[in-house]
Amino acid sequence: MAIHFLLILNRQGKTRLVKWFNNTYTTQTKQQYIQEIHRLINSRDSKHQSNFVEFYQNKLVYRRYAGLYFVCLVDLNDSELSYLESLHFLVEILDDYFNNVCEVDLVFNFYKLYFIIDELYLGGEIQQISKSKILNRLAVLDKLD
Amino acid sequence: MKGLTQFITDLRNSKDHDEETKKINLEITNIRDKFKTSLNGYQKKKYVCKLIYVYLLGNTEINDFGLKESFDLLRSSVYSEKQLGYLAVSILLNSKRHKPLKDHMNFVVDTLHSDLVRDLQSTNEEFNCLAIQFIASTFSITGTKAFTVYDTDRNADKWLDLIDMTYAAATSPVQQPIVKRKAAITLKVLLEIYPDVILKNSNWIPRLLKLVDDPDIGTAISSIPLLQLVLHLKPQFAISIVPSISQKLYNIIIEGKCPASYYYYNSPAPWLIVKLFQLMEQLFLLTNKDDNQIISISSLDEQTVTYLRQTVARSIQNASQPIKGIPNRNSQSSILFQAVSLAVFLEASTEAINGAMNALLILLNSNETNTRYLSLDALIKLTARSNSTYLSSKDKFDEILPLMLLLLRDRDISVRRKSLDLLYTICTFSNYTTIISKLLDYFPTADFTLKSELAIKIAHLAEKFATDSTWYVTTMLKLLSIGGGSNSNDSNYMGNEVWERIVQIIVNNEDLQKKTAKLIINLVKRSLNRTPQGKAPAPPLSESLIKVAAFVLGEYGDQVIDIEDLNTANQFQLLYEAYFKVSLITRAMILSTFLKFIVNFPDEPFIPDIVDLFEIETQSIDLEIQTRAYEYLKLVTIEPSFKLAQSVIKKNFPIFNTQKESPLMDRLGSVKEIVGRNRSRSVVLAKNINKIDAINEESENPFESESIALSPNWYAGYHRMLHYDAGIFYEDQLIKITYRVIKEAHNITIKFTVINNSYKTVGTQISGFTVLNLESLTKSQDPNYTLHIKSLPEASIYDKTTMEIEVKVRNIVENNESPVLSMTFMCGGSFNHLNLKIPVLLLKTLAPTVLNNTDEFAKRWTQIGDALGIDKGEHKTRIMLAHRYTSSNVSRLLSRVGFAVVFESPEAPDALIRVAGAGIIHTQKSNYGVLISIAGVDQVGRELEITVRCTGGGLAEIVCSTLSEIFSGKL
């Protein structure tokens, strides 16, 4: 019952962040998954279709924010809405941290994204759910040298 | 890092891919050169960062350098350098993965072991965090069981090092919450790949279970995955955690105790609530090796059950009120669906479940796709887990069927899939014909990706419910003809399982064979467009149908040749015509059928055509076809009367040894996972009845391999409870436990009061007080006594708390079967564990019986001797006493344990003690009379002889030994 991976894609299919919590995939599988996911969710219509879709015996939970898709893969019997809101929670953290986040922030601060993710999730599990505590901690870490 | 930003901007401004590649190559060369010079920390960071960026752009082949510099950073004592170093190493090492997963993981452990150990041991908490995060990020396999470490592995000790240190970080009382939280998740990651650590050793579990009680919400949520894993590995500890979970849920949901920083919009800690509900649900799903549930409502104390029910009810209520804003609504709904899913295990009434279902049915009409999807999901779970037939009942089913069919055509495939699963779940004997025929109608329009699932579900339902064999065959052949794939490159919606299963069933049921042969000839005719004019156009030729036809006609075609249209020549013509329209693998099957034709009908005029076909196909480019054709040709030509071929073809096809479970089950898809523990409960129980004997032989005690170490000083309290009905059960500096025993025939209630001693001594509070286990040492099947914790102590003890245990003595209890009460608690940061034995003994059910005089006593005494004989009915023992007894002492003791004293020798100096008493021992099955006579052996009252006579065989010995323990303080 964990997140297998977290993926931020833009609508053109360019990866803005990928964090593989499941370390068993090969490099080919990873590339194949990203392509298939882009094709799959880009073809889905956001108005009339849900934010969940089965994918290789698991399910994708995803949401579009402007030009970016935030996607995670979770177990079939795990809670969809819980992860859907968790994605939103991540977006809010990014928004506060980068002060009105946009795609370019993610590009230039690609390495920082990993440090941010490490405060929210670990090994695919939810680690902290308090927005203020995460933001405070990120501020502390940024000051460390 | 300016240089990095510049580099990225530069790359983004490239006109095309080629220019980008050029720029990258230039920079790579630059970095290579720079790495040869001496760089400061900042420069190293910058170049390593550029390298990672290039790498993440997909240039994964550039991994032959930079690792050394990354390690330099990782070993730096500057936080930002170390942080980036860990990131770089994890990304670059991953690219080196050319080996099998386990070898790669071992390689990473070997490479980083000393660095990780150093940072884990560091006094800098942030360094601890980085090392812990690295472990979690690198080794997590998210439940896939992709590899496992064993004690015998070459570097098992390195893994153990990491596990030990992570465990220490997660449980240390002085550790910061941030480290604890990360360590708890990381420990789960490590134990997932090295489960033997927990399987072979339970010592860690009590301490790990305490993590969920942590007042820090982040620590609590981080500990849940760990607990899920540990309790899955050692389910016998599951019950002890339930009170903590229910208390936590109660605090947040009912009492609203949640720090403001953990609110997500208006919802207090929604993720934690969902996780706790999930954990609770998983605990209810845990089974022991006989597939029996480990936790049920009846095994929990009343307060815990009440709390769970209240939190579920409140969650459902909260979600049904109008909620503003998507985050709030989603949070409340996520809790709602999890609560509904748990409700089934809380023995909700039928009305409550039907009510919930009606509410969910209304949601199916929602405009929001997510809601429709989730409601379907919840309905599937509810129906399957509660064995509810509400949706299958005639009226309800007729009402919802149109809606279900509509949802099968929803715009979202996720919804379509779920509605198929729901139809599958509500299928019963009363509605299977309707459901299956609707699904068959749906088949041609279903999505390509859904078809294979759909076919399997139809096949499985038909097999499960069909009572009429003609219906079964007709339905299945219809399924094959519409869904069996239609082109010769063998792409097929339907797995081979489906037609193979049909063949198995036809072979095993003689009465189906003729019928099938008839039907299939007509179906193949239709598919080959030989339909009479004016009828509906036939579906395209189905591969699976032809496969079954090839088999059935070869084996059973002879049963229908007396019918004119269906004679052998016609059968041959059909297959011959189909031959050229089907895939190679199906052709190979038809070749075998033709060989059977030759053997069965050697005189038919079409036989030369078959031999010709064999001859032509010896030139086939397909190896399988060529081989078969060549072999068959030789079989029928080497020897003129086909004798050789006859010896190859078996006359009667052997019956399939069908497995207990249909192979289709493996292909059911997601619905199987959702259902989890399902409808087959009655079957499971029936299975157990036959096993009882076997179980009795091997003890079911989960602790058998690890005998429980009792806490020091347990004996005083145990001994006191043997003969006093109230007193002190246990005491040390931190805690004091007093007890009161209330006896009522065979029911014994023990009320404990737990008092916080530490408040007086060290001024601290006791927290996380948990009954870890109340381990009955009697056999688990038909136990001699049962235990039930009626009320649990409070987890936090300022002053005192109480708990109540009910014991029911069902049968004769041996003296070595007393249970052990295992408790854990935290006090001033220290973890404490108590294992105390409670005397549950036959003597505890003794009640006085009044005998009028000594004559009556003597009469009964003789009666027992006569009825049972001295060796069965009487037991005698001599005991030495630590101090002097008088007859009145002895008499008081006897009346205290429950005897009515019939005779007591007058107290006089140097007179021998003589006391006699009588009582009745109660068990649920039977009551037994007990007579006792105690006589002094010496004049000073230091040695006694106890004689017990009892109306139950062997009982006297048990009572005697308990009494001697009471007198002498030792067994």
Interface residues (C-beta under 8 A of the other chain):
Chain A: M1 A2 I3 H4 T15 F21 N22 N23 T24 T26 T27 Q31 R44 D45 H48 Q49 S50 N51 F52 V53 E54 Q57 D75 L76 N77 D78 S79 E80 L81 S82 L84 E85 S86 H88 F89 V107 F108 F110 Y111 Y114 F115 D118 L122 G123 G124 E125 I126 Q127 Q128 I129 S130 K131 S132 K133 R137 L141 L144 D145
Chain B: L4 T5 I8 R12 C49 I52 Y53 L56 G58 T60 V78 Y79 S80 Q83 L84 L87 N94 S95 R97 L101 M105 E126 Q133 A136 S137 T138 F139 S140 I141 T142 G143 T144 A146 F147 I178 R181 K182 I185 T186 K188 V189 I217 G218 I221 S222 P225 Q228 P259 S261 Y262 Y264 A269 P270 W271 L272 V274 K275 Q278 P327 N330 S331 S333 S334 F337 Q338 T369 N370 R372 Y373 L374 R411 D412 I413 S414 V415 R417 S670 E673 I674 G676
